[in-house]
Amino acid sequence: MSAVTRTDIVAALGPVDELVIAEIIGLGATCDELAEATAWISNDEALMNRGQPLARGRVSRLVEITRGPQGDGARRA
C-alpha cells in the first residue's frame, strides 16, 4: 500500500490547512487508512452497528486530526 499524498488528502477532505496535510503525511498513513477514518467521521454509528471494532492506531489518529481541535472538522484552508 502506498502512502497518502496531498492530492489524496484534498480529494478525501476538501481544502484543508497545510499543517493538517503535513501531519497526515507525516503519519505515513495509506489511502485505505484515510478512507476508513473518513468513514468513521461520516457515520460512526453505522460502523458500530455492523460490529466494526473502534478505530485504532493510525486510523484513530487520522480521525482525531481530521475532526479538528473542537471535533467539528479539520482546519479549512
C-alpha positions, -999 to +999 in steps of 0.1 A: +000+000+000+013+034-009+014+064+014-012+090+011-004+121-009-015+157-007-038+151-037-054+121-019-060+142+013-076+171-005-098+146-026-110+130+006-114+160+029-116+190+006-094+220+011-077+218+045-049+237+062-014+228+051-005+218+087-032+192+086-019+178+053+016+177+067+005+159+099-014+133+079+015+127+055+039+126+085+019+097+100+028+076+069-009+068+065-022+049+035-052+058+013-071+029+028-065+042+063-076+077+053-108+063+037-115+043+069-110+074+090-134+094+069-159+067+071-157+068+109-161+106+108-191+105+084-211+079+103-195+061+132-229+047+144-234+026+112-199+011+116-205+003+152-239-013+144-222-036+119-199-047+147-168-029+133-141-025+160-134+010+171-107+028+151-072+021+164-036+031+155-031+054+126-068+054+117-077+066+152-051+094+149-064+103+115-099+106+130-085+130+156-066+151+131-095+153+106-121+162+133-100+191+144-094+206+178-131+210+187-142+178+170-161+198+143-139+192+113-104+197+101-090+232+099-100+245+064-076+262+041 
